[in-house]
Amino acid sequence: MKLRIVLLSLVAVLLFGTAAEASHFLPFGQARRLSKVWTREACEARGPSCASWKVGHCARIAQERVDCVAAVAFHSGEFCVFILENRATDNGDVHQRRRHLRCEHV
């Protein structure tokens, strides 16, 4: 009887641990879509000076994090490239931040 209780407890712990771990997983497609929305909104926020934007390569860094390379080009000839970090939070939201901004004038 004690063995049965121990086994059931172990199964419950494993199932609970798997469910908690899965809630922090960030799907790759969702991160890429959110990166496109963030980059488009950043371009639109600059007004008519923004000529175009693009989200390029994305890579999974961890199960809860996907980073994407993005670029914004301006009519002045300037373009900026950066990494957009997408991270799943404990409450199911996605936190985004821009990293490694590099701007150059062509």
N, C-alpha and C positions, 0 to 999 in steps of 0.2 A: 504494500500500500504506500509506504514512504517513497519507494522508487517511482511509482506512478505520479505522485505529487511533485517530486523533483523534476521528472521529465516534462510534465505539463508546465511547470514554472519556467523551465529552460526554454521550451517552445514559445511561451508567451513573451519572454524577454527578447528572444531572437526576432519574433514578429514585430514587437514594439520598436526595437532598434532599427529594423529595416524600414518601417514606416516613417520613423523620425528622420532617418538618413535620406529617404527619398523626397521628403518635403523641401530639402535644401537644393535639390538638383535643378540646374538651369538648362532647359532644352536649347540646343544649338540654334535651331531655326528661330526661336523666340528672341534670343540674344541678337541675332543678325537683324531681324525686323526692328527691334527696339533701337539698334544702332543706326539704322537708316532713318528712323523717325527723329532721333536726337540730332543727327547731322543735318537733316533737312531743316529742322527748326532753328538750328544754329545759323544756317545760311540765310534763312528768311529773316532772322532777327537783325542781320546786318543791312537789311533793306536792299535797294537796287544795286548796291556795290558788289553784291555776291553774284558771280556769274554761274557757278555750278558747284556740285558736291558729289562725292562718291564714297561708298563704303567698299573696301577691297577685301583682302584676306582676313578671315577670322580663325582663331585657334582656341581650343579648349585648354585652359590652364589648370583647372581643377573641376570637380563635379559641380561646384556651385559658381564657377567663374569662366566666362568666355570673353576674350579680348579681340577687338576688331580694329584694323587700320582704316582710317578715314581721311579724306582730304576735302578742302574747301578752296575754290579758286575765285579770285576777284577780278573785276574789270580793269583794275589798275595794273595788273600783271603779277600781283602778289598771290602766292598760294601757301596754304598751311596744311601740314600733315600731322596727324596725332594718332594716339592709340586711345580707343574708347573701351574702358573696362566695364563689363557688365557682371554684377555679382548678385546672386540670390540672397535675400535676407531671411532672418528667422521667421518673419511673418508672411512670407510668400511674395513679397514685392521684389523688384529688381532695382538695385542701386547702381547708377551709372556715374562715372567720372572720367574726365579727360586727362590723359597723361602724356608726357613727352611731346609737347607742342613744339613744332619747328616751322617757322615761316621764312620764305625766301621770295625775293623779287626777281622775276625773269627779265 
